[in-house]
Amino acid sequence: METILGAELRQTCHPVNESSQIAACRRTAADICAHSGFDETAAGEVAIAVTEAATNILKHAGRGHILLRPLRSGAARGIEVLALDSGPGFSNLAASLQDGTTTAGSFGVGLGAMRRLAQVFDIYSQPGKGSAIVMQLWPRNAAPPTQSVHCGVVCLPMHGETVAGDSWALALGATEATVLVADGLGHGMHAAQASELAAAVTMQEPRLPAATLIQDAHGALRATRGAAVAVARIDMLHETLSFAGIGNIATYIFDGSDRRQLVSHNGIVGSNMRKVQEFSAAWNADTMLVLHSDGLASRWDLGDYPGLLHCHPALVAGVLFRDGSRHRDDVTVLVLRDREGWSP
């Protein structure tokens, strides 16, 4: 199984409140491209996509954020651009996606060109609640990965911290996946050490049962301040999901409009963990899994966002973060869905 550790692919969040901030977004994107094997032409296309996304925020909403995240699939490296705003939304999204539509102060290429530049593109816009755009771009010699699940994630530190005390990890096989979200106690570097160690230990043997992986993390974290940890194992062949959690990582399964919360037991992994219990659920092409730390308020409802359930998982994670982040804690929102459950 291929393993991906969130600590190795740190995400950054850039405010876009004035035109001068667009350059900072471009510089960070350029750094990611430089470390990801993009040639000059491909890196230039990323710069255009980032500039257009940021300019659209300023034009349509006045303010918002650009989130940038390195991507990895095997030896290939890419970049994800997630643009979020709380403006009025697009009055005519279909028209805005047409070729030749221009936006003031931009390159004049519009959303249609952004869609052409990105190998993966999706957009969600709701009148009165804003818009979210995700683009994933890869070097010209790297095809977009075909993986067993589509993943979207937001993992960011609280204001004033340089590193998130949360972490996440994902292991992918042809017909299986293992995912972890961990929230180290407190904030800053010591919290990050606990959560990242939980992720690293879990990914050493990701095919083990979810409860066993929690037990392994518990032993490894005894010398740290501890963490809340949730682990889910997905078996696409047998259409099952198994789950175990300790602490306050919220976990939900969506199957169509049906929502089910999976139960985590009280305790701290690495400290006072008394009971680990594994739960099971069905998994199919329409299933979506959402895990989040307590940096996201718990009173959210996808029913408030018609159509979002069918969007790319990055948009689900981004919209929940945009509207539900507490802003006084590290926050992680991770969304998975079957590879058959979303298509461009």
Secondary structure, DSSP 8 states (H G I E B T S, - for coil): -EEEEGGGS--EEEEESSGGGHHHHHHHHHHHHHTTT--HHHHHHHHHHHHHHHHHHHHHTS-EEEEEEEEEETTEEEEEEEEEE-SS--TTHHHHTSTT---TTS-S-HHHHHHHH-SEEEEEEETTTEEEEEEEE--TTS-----SEEEEEEEE--TT-SS-SEEEEEEE-SSEEEEEEEEESSSHHHHHHHHHHHHHHHTTSTTS-HHHHHHHHHHHGGGS--EEEEEEEEETTTTEEEEEEESS-EEEEEETTEEEEE--BSS-BTS-------EEEE--TTEEEEEE-TTB-S---GGGSTTGGGS-HHHHHHHHHHHHB-SSS-EEEEEEEETTS---
